[in-house]
């Protein structure tokens, strides 16, 4: 009986621990510290139904250079057995939403715009949310209530200090301690003592105490990416941080000290976070710049492996995925296209044209086992593209942009996120540039919603109709039919006009 009682006590102690075990779905920008953008979700065949819309309201703030509507990504994590959505916005607030109906659970107000995605982590058994605001501060919040637990001010306030530029934080276990890593740029227009500081930070996640700070550049820094470089399968790996800068450099720093390991100079500024992954058993870092150049480097040494040129600047972080026998990278560009690049050599496989600049970073899911790229464009549409062919499976049209204009290349706009609801269905989040956060889920009848007119933009295709779906601009070894027709038309015009000129 004593043994039975002991077993029952152990079971009773074990069950709550299992229930409290965190199950984050998309806990930081791009889903993980390496910024992979991969959800791992197997989605059902579309169409998907609109679940809810969260509206920031009718108040419109004046657009200024660098301003965006939402954070880079809406994130999601399970708190006390329930999924919660966390998203920040231009109205200075960070919101916690119920994923089933989009209702606000709590909000926390910072001193300025919240453009960087928050990060969620369990710290010593407590769910915490970490926020980087343009008010120069990092915040540690209780994810249950939104109560501030700590804040760290990166630069003392003065009358001449300007709006800061923050990177989206990440939290990792480093040598047994939970550490928050992020970047912050601060500018002070004080006469005769003007400063512009782009710094990399390591902060103790539980307390907000500074571990180290490293001055990197006078320019803006991108969101950092974390990765461990391993010498072999038994090696724990050397922790590294990767990020780009306004000065056109890609940096690799030691995560324990912040000291530079290597740097690579590109030909223009880097605005988007790099992706770090393994290709053919080699750790690589992929970053793009404002010249439209995508570069793949050896993540351990910084040696260049290949490069690919898009038609315009790139503000997007790529996603890596397998498509048949190929390993592809999908990335958006201000040439209005989504590009799919062969990851081992840098060759173009396909590209898909939208109506305006593609400044978001793609999220990857799978529909019936096929890779599907979810990405949005400044044409105010969310697209789902077949990852193998580049054909459009569906798109959704939101309302017009919150502001009447935007400065090209000045803002890092929001990107879609893929999560899993408590019931197991997929949850697709689209932070629209019209100031609304849209949520979609799989199958079933539509629930009541506030704005049916916004849903007319869906153009779903069945699996049978996939072959006749909207075609990409081009594919390797092929020329799109419209381009051929236009070429023949121009040739005919030239042949018609030249004889007339000679007769004249």
N, C-alpha and C positions, 0 to 999 in steps of 0.2 A: 504493500500500500504506500509505503514511504517513497519507493521508486516511482510509482504511478503518479503520486502528488507532485514529485519533482518534475516529471515529464510534462504534466499539465501546466505547471508554473512556467516552464521553459517555452511551451507552445504559446501561452498567453503573452509572454514577453516578446516572442518572435513575431506574432501576427501584426501588432500595431507597427512594428518596425518595417514590415513589408508594405503596409498601407501608406506609411509616411515616406516611402522611398520615392525620391523625385523622378518624374518622367517627363523632362522637358522636351517639347516638340520642335521648337525653333527659338532657342533661348538667347540668341544674339544676332547681330547683322550677318546675313548669309548662312545662318543656321549653326555654325561651329567656328572654332578659332582659326581654322585654315581657310575660312570664307568660301567653302565649297559650293554653296547654293543647292545642294542635293538634299531632297526630302526623304528619299527612300520609299515614298508612298506609291502603291499600285492603285491608280484611280480607275473608276468605272467609266464605261463609254459615255460621252456627253450625249444630250445636253445636261448641264448642271442647273440647279435651281438657286435663285437668289434667296438668301437666308435673311439678311438684314442690311440696313444702311445706317451708319453713324455719321451724323451731320454736325460739323463744327458750328453751324449757325450762319446767319446772314451778314455778320460783321466782317468787313473786308479791310485788312490792313494795307497800307501803301506798299507796293512792291519796291524792294531795294536790291541792289546787286548781291547775289548770293542767297537770297531768301528762297525758301521752298515751302510747300504746304505742310507736308508731313516729314517724319523722320525717314531715314534711308530705307528702313524695313519696319513693318509691324512685327513684333515677336510674340511668342506664346510659350507658356510653361504651365505645368500642373502644380497647383497649390492646394494642399489638403484634399487631394483626390479630384479636384475640379480644374479643368483647363481655364486659363485666364489669358486675355490678350492685353498687351502693353504697347502703346504707341504715343509718340510725342508730336507736337505740332507748332506752327508758327505763332499760335496764341500764347506761347510760353508754358503751356501745360503738358504734363505727361498723364495719360489716361489709362485706367485699368477697366476693361470691358468684359462683359459676360459673352462668351462666344456663341451662345444659343440664341440670343435676342439682340445683342449689340448695346445693351443698356450699360450706362456708366456705373461702376462699382465705387471707384474713388478717383480723385485727381490730385495731382501735386503741382503747384505753381512755382516755376523758377523765375529768375530775374530777366530772362531774355528768350530768344527763339530756341527751340529744341529741334535741331536738324539731324543730330547724330542718333542712331538707333540705341535704345537702352540694352542692357545685358542682364540676364537673370542667372542666379546661382544659389545653391544651398550652401550657407556658410554656418558651420557649427550647428547644424540642425534647424537653422532659421532661413526661410525663403527671403531673399533680398533682391532688390532691383537697383541697378547702377545706371545713373544718368549723367551724361555730359551735356552741359548747357552752354549757350553762347554768352552767358553771364560770367564766364571765366571759372566756373565751379564744376567739380564732380560731386555727385550726391549718392549716398547709400540709403535706400528706403526699405521699409518693411513692406514686402510684396503683398502681404495680407491686407494692410490698412492704408498704405501710402504715407505712413508716418516717417519723418526724417530721422534717421539714426545718426548720420554724420554728414558733413560736407567738407570738401577740401578746396580752398580758394587758391588758384594757381598764380594770381597776380593781384596785388593790392589795388583797390579802387582809387581812381583819381578823376578829376574833372576832364582830363584829356584822354582817358583810356577809351578805346573803341570796342566794337563788338568782336568777340573772340570767335575763332573757328576751331571746333572740336571734332575729333575723330570718334567713331563708335567704339566704346570700350569692349574688352573681352576679359573674362576671368578664368584662370587656370590654376591647377594645383602645381606649384613649383617647389620642389624639395620639401613637401609636407606643409606648405603654407599657401593659402588661397590669396592670389595676387591679381589685382586689377591692372591692366595695361591699357594705355590710351595715349593720344596725342592732343596737344592744345597749342594754338597759335594766339599770342597776345600782342596787341599793338598799342603804343602810347605816343600821342602826338605832342608831348610836352616840349615847349620851345627849348632848343639847344640840347635836349636830352631825349630825342626821339628814339624809341626802341621798337624792334620787331623780332619777336622770339618764337621760334618753332621748337617746342620741347617734347620729349618723350618721357612718359611717367610710368613708374611702378608704385602702386599704392596698396597697402594692406587692406584687403576687402572687408575684414571684420570691423576695423576701427577707423579707417580713413587716414591712417598715418603714412607719411611719405617714406618709401623704402629708398628710392633714388630718383633723380631727375637728370636728364641728359640734354644739353643744348645741341640741337642738330643743325638748324638752319635759320635764316632770317625769314624764310618763306613759309607758306602753309604746308602742312604735312597731311598725308592721307590717313584714313583709318588703318590701324596696324593689323597684321596677320601673324599668327603664331604657328610654329611648326618645330618638330624635333628632328634634327638631322642624325640619322643612325648609321653607324659604321657596319653593323651586321644585325641579324635578327635578334640576337640576345642583348644588344646594346639598348639602354634606355633612351639614348639620344641626347644631343646637345640642344637646349632650348634656344630658339632663334625668333626674332621679331623682324618682319619685313614691312616696309612702307615706302611710299614715294614722296616726292617733294615738289614744290613750285619751282625749284631750281633745276628740275629735269633729272634729278638723281634718284635711283632706286637704292635703298639702304637695307643692309642686313646687320642686325645688332644682337649682341649677346643678351638674352633675356634676364640673366642673373645680375648683370652690371650696367647694361645700357650702352656698353662700349661698341664701337663699330667693328664689325668683322670684315665686311667688304662693302664697296659701293660701286655702282655702275652708272655712268653718265649717259643719258639719252639725249635726243635732240629737241625736246620740248617738255613743258611742265607735265607732271603726273598728278591727276586728280582723284582717281579711283583706287581703292584698295587692291593690292595684288592677290592673285590666287597661288597657293602653294600646294602641290600634289606630287604624285609619283607617276612617271611615264617611263615605261620599259625599264622598271627597277631603278630609275634615276630620279632623285628628288629635284623638282624644277619649280621655279617661280615664274609666273606669267603676269606681265604688267603692260598696260597700254598708256599712251600719252596723248597730248593735245595735237600732235602732228598726225594722229591716226595710225601710229606704229604700234603693233603688238609685238612684244619681245618675249622670248622664252630663254631663260638663263638657268644654268646649273645652280640649284639653291645652296649647295655647299660652298662653291667657289666663286660664283658670279660670272663664270665663263658663258659667253653667248652661244646658244645652240641654233636658233633661227629667228627670223623676224617676218612679219606680214604687214602689208600696208593697206589700210582702209581708205575710203575716199574723203574722210574728214576726221575731226577730233573724236576721241573716245573718252567717255566719262563712266564707262561700264566695267564691272568686274566680271570676267568670263566664268562659265560653268563647264566642267569637264565631264564627259559621259561616253559610254560605249554605244556605237550605232552599227550593228552588224559586226563586220570584221574590223571596223575602223574605230579609232579613239578620236573624238572630236571636241573642239572648244567652240562654244557659242558665245558671242559678244555683240553688244549693240554699239552703233556709231552715229555721229551727227550727219553722216551721209544718208540718213533715213533708213538704213538697212540693218538687219540682223545678219551677222556673218558666222558661218560654220567653217572652222579651220581644222585641217588634219593635224593632230597634236604632236606627231613625231617629226614631221618635216615642215609644217607651216604652210601647206598648200590649201587653197580655197576649195571647199567641197560644194557649198551652196550659199546663197544669200537671199534674204527675203526683204522686200521693200515695203515700208510703211508710209504714212502720209506726212511724217515730220521726223524730227530728230529722235533717235532712240538713245535715251540717256539713262535708262534704268538698267539694273543688273538682272539677268535671267534666273529663274528658279526652275529646278528640274524635277519632274515626276514621270510616271510611266502609265500609259493607257494600253491595256491588254499586252503588257510586256514591252511595248515600243516606247523609247524615250520621247518625252514631250517637254518642249521648252516654253515656259510661261514668261512673257515679257511685255512691258508697256511702253508706249511711245508718247511723245508730246502732241500727237494727233488726237489725244484723249481716248485712246483705245488700249484695251488689254487683249493680247493675242496668245493663242495656244498653237504652237508650231510642231509639226512632226519632226523629231530630231534627226531622222535619217534622210528625209527628202527636202525639208524646209517648207512643205505645204502647210497652209493655214487650216487648222482643224476647226477653229471658231474664233470669234472676237467679240468683245463687249465694248460698247460706246458709252462713256460717261458724259457728264455735262461739260460745258466750256470751262476753260481754265479760270481759276479764281481771279487772276489779274488779266488785264487786257493785253499784256505783252510780257516777254521775258528777255533777259539778256543772254544771248546764246553762249553756252559754255560757262556761265557764271554760277549756276546752281547745280547741286547734286540732288536730283529729284528722287522720289521714292520708288521702290521696287516691290513686286508681288512676293508673297510668302505662302508656303504650303505647310499645313499642319494637319493634325488628326484630332477629330472631336472625341469627346468622352465615349460616344457610342461606337466609335471605330470608323465613321465616315470621314472622308477627306474634307478639309476646310481650306478654301482658297481666299486669300485676303488681297484686295487691290486698293491701295490708297490713291484715290483719284486726285487729279490736279484741280478738280472742282470743289475741293474742301470736304469731300465725303469719303468715308471708308466703306468699301463694299465687301460683303462676305458671301461666298457661294459654297454650296455643298452638293453632294451627289444625289441624283435620282429623286423620285417622289414628286408629289404635287407642290406647287408653289405655296409658300406661307404668305399671309397678308404682309404688304410692304407699303412704304410711304410713297414711292415714286415708280409706277409701272412703266412710264414712258422711257425711263433709262434702260429698260431691259430689251428694247427692240433691236439693240445692236448685236445680240447673239446671232451667230451664223453657224450653227452646229452641223457637223458632217458625220454620217454613220461610217462604220468601217468599210462597207462596200463602196461608199462614195469617196473614199480617201484618194483613189487614183485620179479623180476629176476635181479634187479640191483646188483651191486657189494656188497657183504655181509660184515658186520662188522666182526671183529675177534671173538667176542663172545657176547652172550646175557644172561641175567639172566635165570638160569634154563636150558640152552642149551649148547651144545658143538659143535663147528664148525666141519663140515664134514672132512676138511683136517686134523685136529688134530686127529680125530678118526682113519683115515687111516694111519697116521704116527705111532700112538700108536700100531695098529695091526701089522704093518710092523716090528717094533722094537721087539715086543713080539715074532713074528715068528722067527726073527734072533736069539734071545736068546735061544729059544727052539731048534733051529737047531745046534747052536754052542756047547751047554752044553754036549750033548751025545758024540760029537766028542772028547771033552777034557777028558771025563771019559774013553773012549776007549784008548786014547793015554796014 
